[in-house]
């Protein structure tokens, strides 16, 4: 990965007069890894793996989106149909096919490598998200090189890798980490075209690499999540055109050839799905999913300002520094670098705040712009000295609050105090405390590095230790384990009152989701059948069983908590007589 610009492009070049905190081991480590691109990239990949892998293999399938994506992919592999997208018999046309192809490739590769029951291992389906998150970290570094020095670009990438929101998405088998990768690649290529135009470089023969990356990334983004990536690029272009009163720099992106290339990549599947399902896909994805977000879709409505509030948690540990960088960024808003990054950030953020449907991950593709702006202000030593500096206490507050919640949650749900997590909790608190106590404008870099270590320790606690131990939150795992322990061959199941996608993923595509009466009828149809009856559906099951003369036995009872519905559940496993 070659450094395109040897000097900072976040405003005027300004190198530090002397190394910051030469006695700090963390700073000395940063000095070492930023000596070359190869070291920087290797270091970022290592940090990303350390931050993303805790819990990656051990957290069970998470309802509902992750389990839905994984189950639809599993059916794609089972059927060999890589055009249509289905969850059991229902079509699933909310998103295009890109993520399902990537997950299918992961499953097929794991199967080819002889991994036992690869199709039932949720971490296999998470691999595209892991690679997408790592790719997003590296493309943040690459994009940042157009604005800041290599050292600040590494810090911007570290801010992204440690952010809470990207850490969550890297562990979920869904679209958002891969979408982020494509957005950052596209915006990084666009920024190079724009900044080279601002500096009047390469006017006769601009390189083809930027258009190739830009249009390919747009195509990938469209196949992953539809036209959303076009909004990020389009609003940025419109904002820059209004400010500059000139958009001739777009010709550096070879729009005619690029648009044709993008259509070559995306049209085949859209034509295939139209041939298969008519306009059903476009009606569901555009009308049923995208446009419905203008209202409060699926009870996810919230007023404007929610993303600004959530930012303090979802972009931790970078959020305090971002707040301190805001005054300097605003003063530099007319500089080409800051102007581009703000055009990337502000228009799309306003759109997301205005739309009624709000989910935390919607603004994730805007975080790299914030990370680069923050790293630029840190590099130039222009962080605010006002009351905003008090936000450094947040570096300690988040580990303290998260640790208390994790331990209390473990005690309440498992009756275990999670002692194995306590050393990591202590380390997170210590490094968070150091980040807070040592902070001032001359030690901001050192404090940030301490906060990043605190984030790593916290990831081990929350994702690696506590979440996998909270078995009551994942009742589908216990149900699937109980069905695997039966002695009959090919058990079939029907579930009444509990219809989470993770159950279908773990117990089989043919699992029947029904009511109590339907489960009794199902149990009557043969041996090696099991009815999974949630307590609220038991009465209708028993009444129907008596009416049809069904003889059955009661097996295990599984107690848990359905966090998708926010209530405790108790599921009994009934089997027909003669079934063991």
C-alpha positions as CSV (number, residue, x, y, z in Angstrom):
1,X,0.0,0.0,0.0
2,X,1.9,3.0,-1.2
3,X,1.7,6.4,0.5
4,X,0.2,8.7,-2.1
5,X,1.0,11.9,-0.3
6,X,4.2,12.4,1.6
7,X,3.0,15.5,3.4
8,X,-0.1,16.0,5.5
9,X,-3.2,17.1,3.6
10,X,-5.4,18.1,6.6
11,X,-4.7,21.7,6.2
12,X,-1.1,23.0,6.0
13,X,1.7,20.5,6.7
14,X,2.8,20.7,10.3
15,X,5.1,18.1,11.7
16,X,5.7,17.8,15.5
17,X,8.8,19.5,16.6
18,X,9.9,16.6,18.8
19,X,8.7,13.1,19.5
20,X,5.8,13.1,21.9
21,X,6.4,11.4,25.2
22,X,9.6,9.5,24.2
23,X,9.6,7.6,27.5
24,X,6.2,6.0,26.9
25,X,6.4,2.4,25.6
26,X,3.2,2.7,23.8
27,X,4.4,5.8,21.9
28,X,7.8,4.1,21.2
29,X,5.8,1.2,19.7
30,X,3.9,3.6,17.5
31,X,7.2,5.1,16.4
32,X,8.4,1.7,15.4
33,X,5.3,0.6,13.5
34,X,4.9,3.8,11.6
35,X,8.4,3.7,10.2
36,X,7.1,1.9,7.0
37,X,3.8,1.0,5.4
38,X,4.5,-2.7,5.7
39,X,4.9,-2.4,9.5
40,X,1.8,-0.1,9.7
41,X,-0.4,-2.5,7.8
42,X,0.8,-5.5,9.7
43,X,0.2,-3.7,13.0
44,X,-3.3,-2.6,12.0
45,X,-4.2,-6.2,11.0
46,X,-2.9,-7.5,14.3
47,X,-4.7,-4.9,16.3
48,X,-7.9,-5.6,14.4
49,X,-7.7,-9.3,15.0
50,X,-7.0,-8.8,18.7
51,X,-10.0,-6.5,19.0
52,X,-12.5,-8.5,16.8
53,X,-11.7,-12.1,17.7
54,X,-12.8,-12.3,21.3
55,X,-16.2,-13.9,21.2
56,X,-16.1,-14.3,17.5
57,X,-16.2,-18.1,17.7
58,X,-18.1,-18.5,20.9
59,X,-21.0,-16.1,20.9
60,X,-24.1,-18.1,19.7
61,X,-26.3,-17.0,16.8
62,X,-27.8,-13.6,17.7
63,X,-31.5,-13.0,16.9
64,X,-32.9,-11.7,14.8
65,X,-31.0,-10.2,11.9
66,X,-27.8,-12.3,12.1
67,X,-29.8,-15.6,12.4
68,X,-32.0,-14.6,9.5
69,X,-29.0,-13.8,7.2
70,X,-27.3,-17.1,8.2
71,X,-30.4,-19.2,7.7
72,X,-31.1,-17.7,4.3
73,X,-27.5,-18.4,3.3
74,X,-27.8,-22.0,4.7
75,X,-30.8,-22.6,2.5
76,X,-29.0,-21.2,-0.5
77,X,-26.2,-23.7,0.0
78,X,-28.6,-26.5,0.7
79,X,-30.7,-25.8,-2.4
80,X,-27.8,-24.8,-4.7
81,X,-29.9,-21.8,-5.8
82,X,-27.7,-18.8,-5.6
83,X,-30.2,-16.4,-7.2
84,X,-33.3,-16.6,-5.0
85,X,-33.2,-15.6,-1.3
86,X,-35.5,-17.3,1.1
87,X,-36.1,-17.9,4.8
88,X,-37.9,-21.3,4.9
89,X,-40.7,-20.8,2.4
90,X,-40.8,-17.0,2.6
91,X,-38.9,-14.8,0.2
92,X,-36.3,-12.5,1.8
93,X,-35.9,-9.6,-0.6
94,X,-35.0,-6.8,1.8
95,X,-31.3,-6.8,0.8
96,X,-29.5,-7.8,-2.4
97,X,-27.6,-11.1,-2.8
98,X,-24.0,-9.9,-2.1
99,X,-23.7,-10.9,1.5
100,X,-25.3,-14.2,0.9
101,X,-22.8,-15.0,-1.8
102,X,-19.9,-14.1,0.5
103,X,-21.3,-16.2,3.4
104,X,-22.1,-19.1,1.0
105,X,-18.5,-19.0,-0.2
106,X,-17.3,-19.1,3.4
107,X,-19.5,-22.2,4.1
108,X,-18.4,-23.9,0.9
109,X,-14.8,-23.3,1.7
110,X,-15.1,-24.5,5.3
111,X,-16.9,-27.7,4.0
112,X,-14.1,-28.2,1.4
113,X,-11.6,-28.0,4.2
114,X,-13.5,-30.8,6.0
115,X,-14.7,-28.7,8.9
116,X,-17.3,-30.8,10.6
117,X,-20.9,-29.4,10.4
118,X,-19.6,-26.2,8.9
119,X,-23.2,-25.2,7.9
120,X,-24.2,-25.1,11.6
121,X,-21.2,-23.1,12.9
122,X,-22.3,-19.4,13.0
123,X,-18.7,-18.2,13.0
124,X,-18.3,-19.4,9.5
125,X,-21.0,-17.1,8.4
126,X,-19.3,-14.3,10.3
127,X,-16.1,-14.5,8.3
128,X,-17.2,-12.0,5.6
129,X,-18.0,-9.5,8.4
130,X,-14.6,-10.1,10.0
131,X,-12.8,-9.6,6.7
132,X,-14.9,-6.6,5.9
133,X,-14.2,-5.0,9.3
134,X,-10.4,-5.6,8.8
135,X,-10.7,-4.2,5.3
136,X,-12.5,-1.1,6.6
137,X,-9.7,-0.5,9.1
138,X,-7.0,-0.8,6.3
139,X,-9.0,1.4,3.9
140,X,-9.4,4.0,6.6
141,X,-5.6,4.0,6.9
142,X,-5.3,4.3,3.1
143,X,-7.9,7.0,2.8
144,X,-6.4,8.9,5.7
145,X,-3.0,9.0,3.9
146,X,-4.5,11.6,1.6
147,X,-5.1,14.0,4.5
148,X,-2.6,13.3,7.2
149,X,0.8,11.7,7.8
150,X,1.3,8.0,8.1
151,X,1.4,8.3,11.9
152,X,-1.9,10.0,12.1
153,X,-3.4,7.7,9.5
154,X,-2.5,4.7,11.8
155,X,-4.2,6.5,14.7
156,X,-7.3,7.1,12.5
157,X,-7.4,3.4,11.6
158,X,-6.9,2.4,15.3
159,X,-9.8,4.7,16.3
160,X,-12.0,2.7,13.8
161,X,-10.8,-0.7,14.9
162,X,-11.4,0.0,18.5
163,X,-14.8,1.7,18.1
164,X,-17.6,-0.1,19.8
165,X,-19.9,-0.1,16.8
166,X,-17.4,-1.7,14.4
167,X,-16.5,-4.3,17.1
168,X,-20.2,-5.3,17.2
169,X,-20.6,-5.5,13.5
170,X,-17.4,-7.5,13.0
171,X,-19.0,-10.2,15.1
172,X,-22.3,-10.4,13.3
173,X,-23.1,-12.3,10.1
174,X,-24.8,-9.4,8.3
175,X,-24.2,-6.6,5.8
176,X,-22.8,-3.6,7.7
177,X,-19.1,-4.4,8.1
178,X,-18.8,-5.3,4.4
179,X,-20.8,-2.2,3.4
180,X,-18.4,-0.1,5.5
181,X,-15.4,-1.6,3.6
182,X,-16.9,-0.7,0.3
183,X,-17.9,2.8,1.4
184,X,-14.5,3.7,2.7
185,X,-12.8,2.3,-0.4
186,X,-15.1,4.4,-2.6
187,X,-14.7,7.6,-0.5
188,X,-10.9,7.1,-0.3
189,X,-10.7,6.9,-4.1
190,X,-13.0,9.9,-4.5
191,X,-11.0,12.0,-2.0
192,X,-7.8,11.4,-4.1
193,X,-9.5,12.6,-7.2
194,X,-10.9,15.7,-5.5
195,X,-7.6,16.6,-3.7
196,X,-5.5,16.1,-6.8
197,X,-7.9,18.5,-8.6
198,X,-7.6,21.0,-5.8
199,X,-3.8,20.9,-6.3
200,X,-4.0,20.9,-10.1
201,X,-2.1,17.6,-10.3
202,X,-2.2,15.1,-13.1
203,X,-4.5,17.3,-15.2
204,X,-3.7,15.5,-18.5
205,X,-3.4,11.9,-17.5
206,X,-5.1,11.2,-14.1
207,X,-4.5,7.6,-12.9
208,X,-7.0,4.8,-13.7
209,X,-6.6,3.2,-10.2
210,X,-8.9,5.7,-8.4
211,X,-11.8,5.2,-10.9
212,X,-11.3,1.5,-10.8
213,X,-11.5,1.4,-7.0
214,X,-14.3,3.9,-6.8
215,X,-16.7,2.2,-9.3
216,X,-15.9,-1.3,-8.1
217,X,-16.6,-0.3,-4.6
218,X,-19.9,1.2,-5.6
219,X,-20.9,-2.0,-7.3
220,X,-19.9,-4.1,-4.3
221,X,-21.9,-1.7,-2.0
222,X,-25.0,-2.0,-4.2
223,X,-24.8,-5.8,-4.2
224,X,-24.4,-5.8,-0.4
225,X,-27.1,-3.3,0.6
226,X,-28.7,-1.7,-2.4
227,X,-28.3,2.0,-3.4
228,X,-27.4,3.2,0.1
229,X,-23.7,3.6,-0.9
230,X,-24.9,5.9,-3.7
231,X,-26.4,8.3,-1.1
232,X,-23.0,8.7,0.7
233,X,-21.2,9.4,-2.5
234,X,-23.9,11.5,-4.1
235,X,-24.5,13.8,-1.1
236,X,-20.7,14.3,-0.8
237,X,-20.5,15.3,-4.5
238,X,-23.5,17.7,-4.2
239,X,-22.1,19.3,-1.0
240,X,-18.6,19.8,-2.6
241,X,-20.2,21.1,-5.9
242,X,-22.2,23.7,-3.9
243,X,-19.2,24.9,-1.9
244,X,-16.7,25.0,-4.9
245,X,-19.3,26.0,-7.5
246,X,-17.4,23.5,-9.7
247,X,-17.7,19.7,-10.1
248,X,-15.3,19.2,-13.0
249,X,-13.1,17.1,-10.8
250,X,-15.6,14.2,-11.3
251,X,-14.1,13.6,-14.8
252,X,-11.0,12.3,-13.0
253,X,-13.2,9.4,-11.9
254,X,-13.9,8.4,-15.6
255,X,-17.7,8.5,-15.0
256,X,-18.7,7.1,-18.5
257,X,-16.4,4.0,-18.4
258,X,-16.9,3.7,-14.6
259,X,-20.7,3.6,-14.9
260,X,-20.6,1.0,-17.6
261,X,-18.2,-1.1,-15.4
262,X,-20.5,-0.8,-12.4
263,X,-23.5,-1.9,-14.4
264,X,-21.6,-4.9,-15.7
265,X,-21.0,-6.0,-12.2
266,X,-24.5,-5.4,-10.7
267,X,-26.9,-6.0,-13.5
268,X,-26.6,-9.8,-14.0
269,X,-28.0,-10.7,-10.7
270,X,-30.7,-8.0,-10.8
271,X,-31.8,-9.3,-14.2
272,X,-31.7,-12.9,-12.9
273,X,-33.9,-12.0,-9.8
274,X,-36.3,-10.1,-12.0
275,X,-36.6,-13.0,-14.3
276,X,-37.2,-15.3,-11.3
277,X,-39.5,-13.1,-9.1
278,X,-40.7,-10.3,-11.3
279,X,-40.9,-7.0,-9.5
280,X,-41.3,-8.7,-6.1
281,X,-37.7,-8.0,-5.2
282,X,-37.8,-4.3,-6.0
283,X,-41.2,-3.9,-4.3
284,X,-39.9,-5.5,-1.1
285,X,-36.4,-4.0,-1.0
286,X,-37.2,-0.5,-2.2
287,X,-40.8,-0.1,-1.2
288,X,-41.0,-2.5,1.7
289,X,-37.6,-1.9,3.3
290,X,-36.0,1.3,2.2
291,X,-38.9,3.7,1.9
292,X,-40.6,2.3,5.0
293,X,-37.7,3.6,7.0
294,X,-39.0,7.1,6.5
295,X,-41.6,6.0,9.1
296,X,-40.9,4.1,12.3
297,X,-40.2,0.7,10.8
298,X,-40.4,-2.3,13.2
299,X,-40.8,-0.1,16.2
300,X,-37.3,1.4,15.7
301,X,-38.6,5.0,15.5
302,X,-36.7,7.7,17.4
303,X,-36.4,11.5,17.4
304,X,-33.6,13.5,15.7
305,X,-30.4,13.7,17.9
306,X,-30.4,10.0,18.8
307,X,-27.2,9.3,16.8
308,X,-25.4,12.2,18.4
309,X,-26.3,10.8,21.9
310,X,-25.3,7.2,20.9
311,X,-22.0,8.5,19.4
312,X,-20.5,8.8,22.8
313,X,-20.8,5.0,23.2
314,X,-20.6,3.7,19.7
315,X,-17.4,5.6,18.8
316,X,-15.7,5.1,22.1
317,X,-12.8,5.4,22.8
318,X,-12.5,8.0,20.0
319,X,-15.6,10.0,21.0
320,X,-13.9,12.2,23.6
321,X,-11.1,13.2,21.2
322,X,-13.6,13.8,18.4
323,X,-15.4,16.3,20.7
324,X,-12.2,18.1,21.5
325,X,-11.3,18.2,17.8
326,X,-14.6,19.8,16.8
327,X,-13.7,23.5,17.2
328,X,-10.5,23.1,15.2
329,X,-12.2,21.1,12.5
330,X,-14.8,23.8,12.2
331,X,-12.2,26.5,11.9
332,X,-10.5,24.4,9.1
333,X,-13.7,23.8,7.2
334,X,-12.6,25.7,4.2
335,X,-9.4,23.7,3.8
336,X,-9.7,21.1,1.0
337,X,-9.1,18.1,3.3
338,X,-11.5,19.2,6.0
339,X,-14.0,20.3,3.4
340,X,-14.1,16.9,1.8
341,X,-14.4,15.0,5.1
342,X,-17.2,17.3,6.3
343,X,-19.0,16.8,3.0
344,X,-18.8,13.1,3.6
345,X,-20.0,13.4,7.1
346,X,-22.6,16.1,7.6
347,X,-25.2,15.7,4.8
348,X,-25.6,12.0,5.4
349,X,-25.7,12.4,9.1
350,X,-28.5,15.0,8.8
351,X,-30.5,12.5,6.6
352,X,-30.1,9.7,9.1
353,X,-31.2,12.0,12.0
354,X,-34.2,13.2,9.9
355,X,-35.4,9.6,9.0
356,X,-37.7,8.2,11.7
357,X,-36.3,4.7,11.7
358,X,-33.1,4.6,13.6
359,X,-30.7,1.8,14.3
360,X,-27.1,2.5,15.7
361,X,-25.3,0.9,12.7
362,X,-26.8,3.2,10.1
363,X,-24.2,5.9,10.7
364,X,-21.2,3.5,10.8
365,X,-20.0,4.5,7.2
366,X,-19.6,8.1,8.5
367,X,-17.2,7.2,11.3
368,X,-14.1,7.0,9.2
369,X,-14.5,10.6,8.3
370,X,-14.7,11.5,12.0
371,X,-11.7,9.3,12.7
372,X,-9.6,11.1,10.1
373,X,-10.7,14.5,11.2
374,X,-9.9,13.7,14.8
375,X,-6.5,12.3,13.9
376,X,-5.7,15.4,11.9
377,X,-6.5,17.7,14.8
378,X,-4.5,15.4,17.1
379,X,-1.5,15.5,14.7
380,X,-1.6,19.3,14.5
381,X,-1.9,19.6,18.3
382,X,-5.0,21.8,18.0
383,X,-7.4,19.9,20.3
384,X,-9.6,22.1,22.4
385,X,-8.4,23.3,25.8
386,X,-11.9,24.3,26.9
387,X,-14.5,22.4,29.0
388,X,-14.5,19.8,26.2
389,X,-11.3,18.4,27.6
390,X,-13.3,17.1,30.6
391,X,-14.6,14.5,28.2
392,X,-11.4,12.6,28.8
393,X,-13.0,11.2,31.9
394,X,-15.2,9.1,29.5
395,X,-12.1,6.9,28.9
396,X,-12.5,5.6,32.4
397,X,-16.3,5.9,32.7
398,X,-17.1,3.5,29.9
399,X,-14.9,0.6,31.2
400,X,-16.2,1.2,34.7
401,X,-19.9,1.2,33.6
402,X,-19.5,-1.7,31.2
403,X,-17.6,-3.8,33.8
404,X,-20.4,-3.3,36.4
405,X,-23.1,-4.2,33.9
406,X,-21.2,-7.3,32.7
407,X,-20.6,-8.7,36.1
408,X,-24.1,-7.9,37.4
409,X,-25.6,-9.3,34.2
410,X,-23.6,-12.5,34.6
411,X,-24.6,-12.9,38.3
412,X,-28.3,-12.3,37.5
413,X,-28.5,-14.6,34.6
414,X,-26.1,-17.4,35.5
415,X,-25.6,-17.0,39.2
416,X,-21.8,-16.9,38.5
417,X,-19.7,-13.8,39.2
418,X,-17.5,-14.3,36.1
419,X,-14.2,-14.4,38.1
420,X,-12.1,-15.1,35.0
421,X,-13.1,-11.7,33.6
422,X,-11.9,-9.8,36.7
423,X,-8.2,-9.4,35.7
424,X,-9.2,-8.0,32.3
425,X,-11.7,-5.7,34.0
426,X,-8.9,-4.5,36.3
427,X,-6.6,-3.9,33.3
428,X,-9.3,-2.0,31.4
429,X,-10.0,0.2,34.4
430,X,-6.3,0.9,34.9
431,X,-5.6,1.8,31.3
432,X,-8.8,3.9,31.2
433,X,-7.7,5.7,34.3
434,X,-4.2,6.4,32.9
435,X,-5.8,7.7,29.7
436,X,-7.9,10.1,31.8
437,X,-5.2,11.2,34.3
438,X,-2.4,11.6,31.8
439,X,-4.4,13.6,29.3
440,X,-3.5,17.1,28.3
441,X,-3.0,18.6,24.9
442,X,0.7,17.6,25.0
443,X,-0.1,14.0,26.0
444,X,-3.2,13.4,23.9
445,X,-1.5,10.7,21.8
446,X,-0.3,8.8,24.8
447,X,-3.7,9.0,26.5
448,X,-5.3,7.7,23.3
449,X,-3.0,4.7,23.1
450,X,-3.9,3.9,26.8
451,X,-7.6,4.2,25.9
452,X,-7.1,1.8,23.0
453,X,-5.6,-0.8,25.3
454,X,-8.5,-0.3,27.7
455,X,-10.8,-1.0,24.7
456,X,-9.0,-4.2,24.0
457,X,-9.3,-5.4,27.6
458,X,-13.0,-4.5,27.6
459,X,-13.6,-6.5,24.4
460,X,-12.1,-9.6,26.0
461,X,-14.4,-9.1,29.0
462,X,-17.7,-8.4,27.2
463,X,-17.3,-10.4,24.0
464,X,-14.8,-13.1,25.0
465,X,-16.0,-14.0,28.5
466,X,-19.3,-12.6,29.6
467,X,-21.6,-12.9,26.5
468,X,-20.8,-16.5,25.6
469,X,-21.5,-17.5,29.3
470,X,-25.0,-15.9,29.3
471,X,-26.7,-19.1,28.1
472,X,-30.2,-18.0,29.2
473,X,-30.1,-15.4,26.5
474,X,-29.6,-18.1,23.8
475,X,-32.3,-20.7,24.4
476,X,-32.0,-22.0,20.8
477,X,-28.6,-23.5,21.7
478,X,-30.0,-25.6,24.5
479,X,-33.0,-26.7,22.4
480,X,-30.7,-27.8,19.5
481,X,-28.5,-29.6,22.0
482,X,-31.4,-31.5,23.5
483,X,-32.6,-32.6,20.0
484,X,-29.1,-33.7,19.1
485,X,-29.1,-36.0,22.1
486,X,-32.2,-38.0,21.1
487,X,-31.7,-41.6,20.0
488,X,-34.0,-41.7,17.0
489,X,-32.7,-40.8,13.5
490,X,-33.7,-37.6,11.8
491,X,-35.7,-35.8,14.5
492,X,-38.2,-33.2,13.3
493,X,-39.4,-30.3,15.4
494,X,-42.3,-27.9,15.6
495,X,-42.2,-24.8,17.8
496,X,-45.2,-22.9,19.3
497,X,-44.7,-19.6,21.0
498,X,-41.0,-19.4,20.2
499,X,-40.2,-18.5,16.6
500,X,-36.8,-16.9,16.6
501,X,-34.7,-17.4,13.5
502,X,-31.8,-18.9,15.5
503,X,-34.0,-21.9,16.3
504,X,-34.5,-22.6,12.6
505,X,-30.8,-22.1,11.9
506,X,-29.8,-24.6,14.6
507,X,-32.6,-27.2,14.4
508,X,-33.0,-27.3,10.6
509,X,-34.8,-25.6,7.8
510,X,-37.8,-27.9,8.0
511,X,-38.5,-26.8,11.6
512,X,-42.2,-25.8,11.7
513,X,-43.1,-22.5,13.3
514,X,-46.8,-22.8,14.4
515,X,-49.1,-22.5,17.3
516,X,-50.0,-24.9,20.1
517,X,-52.8,-26.7,18.1
518,X,-50.5,-27.0,15.1
519,X,-47.7,-28.5,17.2
520,X,-50.1,-31.2,18.5
521,X,-51.2,-32.1,14.9
522,X,-47.5,-32.2,13.9
523,X,-46.6,-34.5,16.8
524,X,-49.4,-36.9,15.7
525,X,-48.0,-37.4,12.2
526,X,-45.2,-39.8,13.1
527,X,-42.4,-40.9,15.3
528,X,-39.1,-39.0,16.0
529,X,-41.1,-35.8,16.2
530,X,-40.8,-33.2,18.9
531,X,-43.0,-30.2,19.9
532,X,-41.2,-27.2,21.4
533,X,-44.0,-25.5,23.4
534,X,-43.5,-22.2,25.1
535,X,-45.4,-21.9,28.4
536,X,-47.9,-19.5,27.0
537,X,-48.9,-21.9,24.3
538,X,-49.1,-25.1,26.4
539,X,-52.8,-24.7,27.1
540,X,-53.8,-24.7,23.4
541,X,-51.4,-27.6,22.8
542,X,-52.9,-29.7,25.6
543,X,-56.5,-29.0,24.5
544,X,-55.7,-30.0,20.9
545,X,-53.9,-33.1,22.1
546,X,-56.9,-34.2,24.1
547,X,-59.2,-33.5,21.2
548,X,-57.3,-35.7,18.8
549,X,-56.4,-38.4,21.3
550,X,-52.6,-37.7,21.1
551,X,-50.5,-39.6,23.5
552,X,-47.2,-37.7,24.3
553,X,-44.5,-37.5,26.9
554,X,-42.8,-34.5,28.5
555,X,-39.1,-34.2,28.0
556,X,-36.8,-31.4,29.1
557,X,-37.8,-27.9,30.1
558,X,-35.6,-25.0,29.0
559,X,-35.8,-21.7,30.8
560,X,-34.4,-18.6,29.2
561,X,-34.9,-15.0,28.2
562,X,-36.0,-13.9,24.8
563,X,-34.2,-10.5,24.5
564,X,-35.8,-9.9,21.1
565,X,-39.2,-9.7,22.8
566,X,-37.9,-8.6,26.2
567,X,-39.4,-11.3,28.3
568,X,-38.6,-14.5,30.1
569,X,-39.6,-17.8,28.4
570,X,-40.0,-21.4,29.4
571,X,-40.0,-24.0,26.7
572,X,-41.1,-27.7,27.2
573,X,-40.0,-30.4,24.8
574,X,-42.8,-32.8,24.1
575,X,-42.4,-36.0,22.2
576,X,-44.9,-38.6,20.9
577,X,-45.0,-41.9,22.7
578,X,-42.5,-44.4,21.4
579,X,-40.0,-41.6,20.6
580,X,-36.8,-41.4,22.6
